[in-house]
């Protein structure tokens, strides 16, 4: 169902230039601003200035090593999107990156795992303060709750260190169920006590993925597709699963390969036995799919605002270095009403920022371990000297 403000409708009656934008359910055409077709001169100037600013920032980053795809949206409209660099940096004849290329989100996968838990909460199938052992009785640690996993306050040990020490065959994928079994058998010392302190730890979100499976009765990758990706029109997003693989392939079967960066040059990142663990990482997506998800959050497509808002609430009583953690999202006291996350894993880096106060969204997905300068991204997204007027309302109907 298309919705336009009365102001826009009146303008459309008196101008000859038609502007196409979307008020629709996720998954249809992206409402990209076309500067040449704007019908309000003031808008045209502001959009052009914002687009020029974006191109200056991100082209500059590409000259300093950014190899990836960028999308910036404001007021629900895509202002800027561009691909920089190559899919495979080691090929003699390189293929250019494209806007619709899917990258591994690494730790940015956590916001989606948290959303799955929130959906189950909305379904009445779990509570945040439930003991995790209600769903994973094998867990050998007492007093750990779903909420503490979501906010990284469980005190549990790191699973990668445990697996590196005890997993006998690195050619065999390590899975979520293998992780749980190893915890039960080896009982490594916890990092701390439940709810004692914040400690960012991938095991929390790996266990949350197992909770999703046991509560829903579905495979994690299927639940994510059915309950999140499809309702939001995220047609290029998926969870990479090694569930049916007897051995770890040399490289992940993807078009956009991750690369580790060394002084001697980029090296294509090999697949890893830890990639068999889901929930904390291993989701693939595109910048446009992430934009659709951002719009779905704005319009409460998946959850009502009263439930969704808890994802963006501080999970710890104290702020460390002006930062806190919600459900799969980082929070900053320096940027209130802006929520973000970084990703870094096996040849990929990413950055996702939502500034809900100004209705701004930024996604940067890269297939190298080249650092994304977060300060540059923050300076751009927090620039209030150039702001688009709100002329369109996006609808999920």
C-alpha positions as CSV (number, residue, x, y, z in Angstrom):
1,X,0.0,0.0,0.0
2,X,1.5,3.3,-1.0
3,X,1.5,6.2,1.4
4,X,2.5,9.8,0.6
5,X,2.2,12.9,2.6
6,X,-0.5,15.5,1.5
7,X,2.4,17.8,0.6
8,X,3.8,15.3,-1.9
9,X,0.5,14.5,-3.4
10,X,-0.2,18.2,-4.1
11,X,3.2,18.7,-5.6
12,X,2.7,15.7,-7.9
13,X,-0.4,17.4,-9.3
14,X,1.5,20.4,-10.5
15,X,4.9,19.1,-11.7
16,X,5.7,17.1,-14.8
17,X,8.5,15.2,-13.3
18,X,7.5,12.0,-11.7
19,X,9.3,10.7,-8.6
20,X,9.1,7.0,-7.8
21,X,9.5,5.9,-4.2
22,X,8.3,3.0,-2.2
23,X,5.7,2.6,0.5
24,X,5.6,-1.1,0.4
25,X,6.3,-4.4,2.2
26,X,10.0,-5.2,2.4
27,X,11.4,-6.9,-0.7
28,X,10.2,-4.6,-3.5
29,X,12.2,-2.0,-5.3
30,X,14.5,0.1,-3.1
31,X,13.4,3.7,-2.8
32,X,16.6,5.3,-4.2
33,X,16.8,9.0,-4.6
34,X,17.4,10.1,-8.2
35,X,18.7,13.7,-8.0
36,X,17.8,14.4,-11.6
37,X,14.2,13.6,-11.0
38,X,13.5,15.4,-7.7
39,X,10.7,17.9,-7.9
40,X,11.7,20.3,-5.1
41,X,14.7,22.4,-5.9
42,X,15.6,22.6,-2.2
43,X,15.6,18.8,-1.9
44,X,17.7,18.5,-5.0
45,X,20.4,20.7,-3.6
46,X,20.4,19.0,-0.2
47,X,20.4,15.5,-1.7
48,X,23.2,16.4,-4.1
49,X,25.3,17.9,-1.3
50,X,24.7,14.8,0.9
51,X,25.5,12.4,-2.0
52,X,28.7,14.4,-2.8
53,X,29.7,14.3,0.8
54,X,29.2,10.5,1.0
55,X,31.1,9.9,-2.2
56,X,34.0,12.0,-1.0
57,X,34.2,10.1,2.3
58,X,33.9,6.6,0.9
59,X,36.0,7.1,-2.2
60,X,38.6,8.4,0.1
61,X,38.4,5.3,2.2
62,X,38.6,3.1,-0.9
63,X,41.9,4.8,-1.8
64,X,43.2,3.8,1.6
65,X,42.3,0.2,1.3
66,X,38.5,-0.2,1.6
67,X,37.5,-3.1,-0.6
68,X,33.8,-3.6,-0.2
69,X,30.3,-2.2,-0.6
70,X,28.7,0.9,1.0
71,X,25.0,1.9,1.4
72,X,23.8,5.1,3.1
73,X,20.1,5.9,3.6
74,X,18.4,8.9,5.2
75,X,14.7,9.5,5.8
76,X,14.0,6.0,4.5
77,X,15.6,6.6,1.1
78,X,18.8,5.3,-0.3
79,X,21.0,8.4,-0.9
80,X,24.3,6.6,-1.7
81,X,25.4,3.1,-2.6
82,X,28.6,2.0,-4.3
83,X,30.9,-0.9,-4.6
84,X,34.7,-0.5,-4.4
85,X,37.2,-3.1,-5.5
86,X,37.2,-6.8,-6.2
87,X,35.5,-10.1,-5.3
88,X,38.7,-12.1,-5.3
89,X,41.9,-10.0,-4.9
90,X,44.2,-12.9,-5.8
91,X,42.8,-13.6,-9.3
92,X,44.7,-12.4,-12.3
93,X,41.5,-11.3,-14.0
94,X,39.6,-9.7,-11.2
95,X,35.8,-9.5,-11.0
96,X,34.5,-6.2,-9.7
97,X,32.3,-6.2,-6.6
98,X,28.6,-5.5,-7.1
99,X,26.0,-3.8,-4.9
100,X,24.0,-7.1,-4.6
101,X,27.1,-9.1,-3.5
102,X,26.7,-11.0,-0.2
103,X,29.4,-10.7,2.4
104,X,29.8,-12.6,5.7
105,X,28.5,-10.3,8.5
106,X,30.8,-11.8,11.1
107,X,29.7,-10.5,14.5
108,X,27.1,-8.3,12.9
109,X,25.2,-11.6,12.7
110,X,24.5,-11.3,16.4
111,X,21.7,-8.7,15.9
112,X,19.8,-11.2,13.9
113,X,20.3,-14.0,16.4
114,X,19.0,-11.7,19.1
115,X,16.0,-10.9,16.9
116,X,15.2,-14.6,16.6
117,X,15.2,-14.9,20.4
118,X,12.9,-11.8,20.7
119,X,10.5,-13.4,18.2
120,X,10.3,-16.6,20.4
121,X,9.7,-14.3,23.4
122,X,6.9,-12.7,21.5
123,X,5.5,-16.1,20.7
124,X,5.4,-16.9,24.4
125,X,7.9,-19.7,24.1
126,X,10.6,-18.4,26.4
127,X,11.4,-15.6,28.8
128,X,14.6,-13.6,28.9
129,X,15.2,-14.5,32.6
130,X,14.8,-18.2,32.0
131,X,17.7,-20.4,33.1
132,X,19.5,-21.5,29.9
133,X,19.5,-25.1,31.3
134,X,15.7,-25.1,30.8
135,X,16.5,-25.5,27.1
136,X,20.1,-26.8,27.2
137,X,20.1,-29.1,30.3
138,X,23.6,-30.4,29.4
139,X,25.1,-27.0,30.2
140,X,27.3,-27.5,33.2
141,X,27.0,-23.9,34.6
142,X,24.4,-22.7,37.0
143,X,22.4,-19.5,37.0
144,X,23.0,-18.4,33.4
145,X,19.9,-16.8,31.8
146,X,18.9,-16.0,28.3
147,X,19.2,-12.3,29.1
148,X,22.8,-12.7,30.2
149,X,23.6,-14.5,26.9
150,X,22.0,-11.6,25.0
151,X,24.0,-8.9,26.9
152,X,27.3,-10.8,27.2
153,X,27.0,-11.1,31.0
154,X,27.0,-14.9,31.3
155,X,30.6,-15.3,32.6
156,X,31.0,-18.4,30.3
157,X,34.3,-19.4,28.8
158,X,35.4,-18.8,25.3
159,X,34.5,-21.7,23.0
160,X,37.2,-21.1,20.4
161,X,39.9,-21.7,22.9
162,X,38.2,-24.8,24.2
163,X,37.8,-26.2,20.7
164,X,41.4,-25.3,19.7
165,X,42.6,-27.4,22.7
166,X,40.2,-30.4,22.5
167,X,38.7,-30.7,18.9
168,X,40.7,-33.6,17.4
169,X,40.3,-33.2,13.7
170,X,40.3,-29.7,12.2
171,X,39.1,-31.1,8.9
172,X,35.8,-31.9,10.5
173,X,33.4,-29.0,11.2
174,X,32.8,-28.0,14.8
175,X,29.1,-27.5,15.4
176,X,26.8,-25.9,18.0
177,X,25.9,-29.4,19.3
178,X,29.5,-30.4,19.4
179,X,30.2,-27.2,21.4
180,X,27.5,-28.1,24.0
181,X,28.8,-31.6,24.3
182,X,32.4,-30.5,24.8
183,X,31.3,-28.0,27.5
184,X,29.5,-30.8,29.3
185,X,32.5,-33.1,29.0
186,X,35.4,-30.7,29.6
187,X,33.7,-28.1,31.8
188,X,36.3,-25.4,31.2
189,X,36.7,-22.7,33.9
190,X,34.2,-19.9,33.4
191,X,35.4,-16.3,32.8
192,X,33.3,-15.0,35.7
193,X,30.1,-15.3,37.6
194,X,26.7,-14.9,35.9
195,X,25.7,-11.3,35.7
196,X,29.0,-10.3,37.3
197,X,30.3,-8.2,34.5
198,X,30.2,-7.5,30.8
199,X,32.5,-9.7,28.7
200,X,32.0,-9.8,24.9
201,X,32.1,-13.5,24.1
202,X,31.0,-15.4,21.0
203,X,29.8,-18.4,23.0
204,X,26.8,-16.4,24.2
205,X,25.3,-16.1,20.7
206,X,26.3,-19.6,19.7
207,X,24.3,-20.9,22.6
208,X,21.4,-18.6,21.7
209,X,21.3,-20.2,18.2
210,X,21.0,-23.6,19.9
211,X,18.2,-22.2,22.1
212,X,16.4,-21.1,18.9
213,X,16.6,-24.6,17.5
214,X,15.5,-26.4,20.6
215,X,12.6,-24.1,21.4
216,X,11.3,-23.8,17.8
217,X,12.1,-27.4,16.7
218,X,13.6,-26.0,13.5
219,X,17.1,-25.7,12.2
220,X,18.5,-22.3,13.0
221,X,19.1,-21.5,9.3
222,X,15.5,-22.4,8.5
223,X,14.0,-20.4,11.3
224,X,16.1,-17.3,10.3
225,X,14.9,-17.6,6.7
226,X,11.2,-18.1,7.6
227,X,10.9,-15.7,10.4
228,X,13.3,-12.9,9.5
229,X,14.7,-12.9,6.0
230,X,11.5,-13.7,4.1
231,X,9.2,-11.4,5.9
232,X,11.7,-8.6,5.4
233,X,12.3,-9.4,1.7
234,X,16.0,-10.2,2.4
235,X,16.3,-12.4,-0.6
236,X,20.1,-12.5,-0.7
237,X,20.6,-13.3,3.0
238,X,21.3,-16.7,4.5
239,X,23.0,-18.6,7.3
240,X,26.0,-20.5,6.0
241,X,25.7,-24.1,7.3
242,X,28.2,-26.9,7.4
243,X,25.7,-29.2,8.9
244,X,25.8,-31.7,6.0
245,X,29.5,-31.4,5.3
246,X,31.8,-34.3,6.4
247,X,34.9,-32.2,5.8
248,X,35.8,-28.6,5.9
249,X,36.2,-27.4,2.3
250,X,39.4,-25.4,1.5
251,X,37.4,-22.3,0.7
252,X,33.9,-21.3,1.5
253,X,31.6,-21.8,-1.6
254,X,30.9,-18.1,-2.1
255,X,31.4,-15.5,-4.8
256,X,32.9,-12.9,-2.5
257,X,35.9,-14.3,-0.8
258,X,37.3,-13.0,2.4
259,X,41.0,-11.9,2.5
260,X,43.6,-11.6,5.3
261,X,45.8,-8.7,4.8
262,X,49.5,-8.9,5.2
263,X,52.4,-6.6,4.3
264,X,53.1,-8.9,1.4
265,X,49.6,-8.5,0.1
266,X,46.1,-10.1,0.5
267,X,45.7,-13.8,1.0
268,X,42.4,-15.5,0.4
269,X,41.0,-16.7,3.8
270,X,40.5,-20.4,4.0
271,X,37.5,-22.0,5.4
272,X,37.7,-22.9,9.1
273,X,36.3,-25.7,11.3
274,X,34.9,-23.1,13.6
275,X,32.6,-21.9,10.7
276,X,30.4,-24.8,11.6
277,X,29.2,-22.8,14.7
278,X,26.2,-20.6,13.9
279,X,24.6,-17.6,15.8
280,X,27.7,-15.6,16.7
281,X,28.7,-15.2,13.0
282,X,28.4,-16.9,9.6
283,X,25.4,-15.0,8.3
284,X,25.7,-13.6,4.8
285,X,23.9,-10.6,3.5
286,X,24.0,-7.6,1.2
287,X,23.9,-3.9,1.9
288,X,20.5,-3.6,0.3
289,X,19.1,-6.5,2.4
290,X,20.5,-4.8,5.5
291,X,18.7,-1.6,4.4
292,X,15.5,-3.6,4.1
293,X,16.0,-4.9,7.6
294,X,16.6,-1.4,9.0
295,X,13.3,-0.3,7.4
296,X,11.6,-3.3,8.9
297,X,12.8,-2.3,12.3
298,X,11.6,1.3,11.7
299,X,8.2,0.1,10.7
300,X,7.9,-2.7,13.3
301,X,7.4,-5.4,10.7
302,X,8.7,-8.2,12.9
303,X,7.9,-7.0,16.4
304,X,5.9,-4.2,18.0
305,X,7.9,-1.2,19.1
306,X,7.3,-2.0,22.8
307,X,9.1,-5.3,22.3
308,X,11.7,-4.2,19.7
309,X,12.9,-1.3,21.9
310,X,14.5,-3.7,24.4
311,X,17.1,-4.6,21.9
312,X,18.4,-1.0,22.1
313,X,18.3,-0.7,25.9
314,X,21.5,-0.9,28.0
315,X,22.1,-4.5,29.3
316,X,24.7,-3.5,31.9
317,X,24.3,-1.0,34.8
318,X,27.7,0.6,34.1
319,X,28.9,2.0,30.8
320,X,32.5,0.9,29.9
321,X,34.4,3.5,27.8
322,X,31.0,5.2,27.1
323,X,29.7,2.0,25.6
324,X,27.0,-0.5,26.5
325,X,25.3,-3.5,24.9
326,X,21.7,-4.3,24.2
327,X,20.4,-7.4,22.5
328,X,22.8,-7.8,19.6
329,X,23.5,-4.1,19.3
330,X,26.2,-1.9,20.8
331,X,25.2,1.4,22.4
332,X,27.2,4.6,22.8
333,X,26.6,7.4,25.3
334,X,28.4,9.8,22.9
335,X,25.8,8.9,20.2
336,X,22.5,8.5,21.9
337,X,19.7,7.1,19.7
338,X,22.4,5.6,17.5
339,X,22.9,1.8,17.6
340,X,25.8,-0.1,15.9
341,X,27.9,-3.2,15.6
342,X,31.2,-4.2,14.1
343,X,32.1,-7.5,12.5
344,X,35.5,-9.2,12.0
345,X,36.0,-12.8,11.2
346,X,38.1,-14.9,8.7
347,X,38.8,-12.3,6.0
348,X,35.7,-10.1,6.4
349,X,35.0,-6.9,8.3
350,X,31.7,-4.9,8.5
351,X,30.0,-2.0,10.2
352,X,26.3,-1.3,10.6
353,X,24.9,1.9,12.2
354,X,21.3,3.0,12.8
355,X,20.8,6.6,13.8
356,X,17.1,6.6,14.7
357,X,17.0,10.2,15.8
358,X,17.8,11.5,12.3
359,X,16.6,8.4,10.4
360,X,20.0,7.6,9.0
361,X,21.4,4.2,8.2
362,X,24.9,3.1,7.1
363,X,26.2,-0.3,6.1
364,X,29.8,-1.1,5.1
365,X,30.6,-4.6,4.1
366,X,34.2,-5.6,3.2
367,X,35.9,-8.8,2.2
368,X,39.3,-7.9,3.7
369,X,40.6,-7.5,7.2
370,X,41.5,-3.9,6.4
371,X,40.3,-1.8,9.4
372,X,37.2,0.3,8.8
373,X,37.9,3.7,10.3
374,X,34.9,3.9,12.6
375,X,35.6,7.6,13.5
376,X,35.3,8.6,9.8
377,X,31.9,6.7,9.5
378,X,30.7,8.3,12.7
379,X,31.7,11.8,11.6
380,X,29.8,11.3,8.4
381,X,26.6,9.8,9.8
382,X,26.5,12.4,12.7
383,X,26.9,15.4,10.4
384,X,23.8,17.5,11.1
385,X,24.8,20.3,8.8
386,X,23.2,18.5,5.9
387,X,19.9,16.8,6.5
388,X,17.2,15.7,4.1
389,X,13.6,16.9,4.8
390,X,11.3,14.1,5.4
391,X,9.1,13.9,2.3
392,X,8.2,10.2,2.2
393,X,6.7,7.7,4.6
394,X,7.7,4.0,4.1
395,X,4.9,1.5,4.8
396,X,5.0,-2.2,5.5
397,X,1.5,-2.7,4.2
